Amino acid sequence: MALSEGKIFEQNFAKSAPDYALVYRVPDNPNGFQKNSILRFTRKNPFDYLIWDSRHFRLLALELKTVVGKSIAFERENDEKGSGIHYHQALGLHDWSMYPGVKAGFVIEFRAIPLTIYIDINAYNQMTRFVDKKSFSVKDLDDYDIPYTVIPQKIARVNYRYDVDSFLSKVTV
């Protein structure tokens, strides 16, 4: 079975991590397990990756997203059913960010630009208060002075390699 663009992005990002960073992919859940015709259980992961940055002694909780266009959709409420950034992911990242030494946020690859950014969960939450649409772009972040970090990237034949080392150096707790 062919990998989705999202899985390819995740693998490329993880492969780009420096040796001093321990990268752990939180296992995906099965689509659901059906106990009977009425009940269905699925635990929702709060994010994709944990990265222990042993050089800076911090833990990063990251949800990785890749989008075809120049903007990414997001859910504002728990009962919304959309694509892009899900409400439970933002909530999970926010919960993890409350611990000292933990940095949490989204790594978003905009394939049409091409540009990959990191937006801290606190900046993301700030953005959701300013942007009254159900999606945002890098232009929206710039227009509202929402901080984000550009993750340098370069293409190696087909797949990208990301400068995760410089990203880890720029992200502060």
Secondary structure, DSSP 8 states (H G I E B T S, - for coil): ----HHHHHHHHHHHTS-TTEEEEE-----S-EESSSS-EE----S-SEEEEETTTTEEEEEEEEEESSSEEEB-SSTT---SSB-HHHHHHHHHHHTSTTEEEEEEEEETTTTEEEEEEHHHHHHHHHH--SSEEEHHHHHHTT---EE--EEEETTEEEE-HHHHHHH---
